[in-house]
């Protein structure tokens, strides 16, 4: 894994929802049904949309355990 890929994964693990009902929650903490809804309706443009799509794929494939150790507390 390149240094850039590792940094992106750490950024993803620590990304927070910037608006709405789940504002302030880490993306990994978003309910799966919320990510499924976004997947069906379309993710927002930009970095947030990319991160939500990545989190959808992570949760869909049961890979959440790979994200938790990267969260900065």
C-alpha positions as CSV (number, residue, x, y, z in Angstrom):
1,X,0.0,0.0,0.0
2,X,1.4,3.4,-1.0
3,X,1.7,6.2,1.6
4,X,-1.1,8.1,-0.3
5,X,-3.4,5.1,-0.1
6,X,-2.7,4.7,3.6
7,X,-3.4,8.4,4.2
8,X,-6.7,8.1,2.3
9,X,-7.8,5.2,4.3
10,X,-7.0,7.0,7.6
11,X,-8.9,10.0,6.3
12,X,-11.9,7.8,5.4
13,X,-11.8,6.2,8.9
14,X,-11.9,9.6,10.5
15,X,-14.4,11.4,8.2
16,X,-17.5,12.7,9.7
17,X,-20.9,13.4,8.2
18,X,-21.1,17.2,7.8
19,X,-24.9,17.6,7.7
20,X,-28.3,16.2,8.3
21,X,-29.7,13.8,10.9
22,X,-26.3,12.1,11.3
23,X,-24.2,15.3,11.4
24,X,-21.0,14.8,13.3
25,X,-21.0,11.0,13.2
26,X,-18.1,9.1,11.8
27,X,-19.0,7.7,8.4
28,X,-18.3,4.2,9.8
29,X,-21.0,4.8,12.4
30,X,-23.7,5.6,9.8
31,X,-26.5,3.0,9.7
32,X,-26.1,0.7,6.8
33,X,-29.7,1.4,5.6
34,X,-28.7,5.1,5.3
35,X,-25.8,4.2,3.0
36,X,-28.0,1.8,1.0
37,X,-30.5,4.7,0.6
38,X,-27.7,7.0,-0.7
39,X,-26.5,4.2,-3.0
40,X,-30.0,3.9,-4.6
41,X,-30.6,7.7,-4.8
42,X,-27.0,8.7,-5.8
43,X,-24.1,9.8,-3.6
44,X,-23.4,13.6,-3.4
45,X,-20.7,15.0,-5.7
46,X,-17.1,15.4,-4.5
47,X,-15.0,13.9,-1.8
48,X,-18.0,13.2,0.6
49,X,-19.8,11.2,-2.1
50,X,-16.7,9.2,-2.8
51,X,-16.2,8.5,0.9
52,X,-19.8,7.5,1.4
53,X,-19.5,5.2,-1.6
54,X,-16.3,3.6,-0.2
55,X,-18.0,3.2,3.2
56,X,-21.0,1.6,1.5
57,X,-18.7,-1.0,-0.1
58,X,-16.8,-1.6,3.1
59,X,-20.0,-2.3,5.0
60,X,-21.5,-4.3,2.2
61,X,-18.5,-6.6,2.3
62,X,-18.2,-6.8,6.1
63,X,-14.8,-5.1,6.3
64,X,-15.6,-2.6,9.1
65,X,-13.1,-4.3,11.3
66,X,-10.3,-2.9,9.1
67,X,-11.5,0.7,9.7
68,X,-11.9,0.7,13.5
69,X,-8.1,0.5,14.3
70,X,-7.5,3.6,12.1
71,X,-9.9,5.9,14.0
72,X,-8.1,8.6,16.0
73,X,-9.7,9.0,19.4
